[in-house]
Amino acid sequence: MDSFQGAGLANYGEYTSDYHYNKSKVASNPALEMDYRMSPPDLQIKPSRHRRLAVVTPKGTVVLSADGSESPASRAFKLAKSSMKVTPS
């Protein structure tokens, strides 16, 4: 999950806070959900919530990312998470 939240960037962690991790299952597969707040010092950029979900599937790990304003991103993330299905190939 670190690579999807920017751990490789030069300013990693400088403007992030309020991390939460949650292990769960999505579509009967193991999953890890993470969210954090990004608060850049530039007053023209609003603080935002960032969400990541990694789901382990038989063919590999799928990562879902939702960034942006609280309500639209949160609704889209919850809808995508609740509608995920793993189908045999």
Summary of the structure (lengths in Angstrom):
residues: 89
radius of gyration: 14.3
end to end distance: 25.8
largest distance: 48.2
contacts: 200
relative contact order: 0.19
helix: 20%
strand: 45%
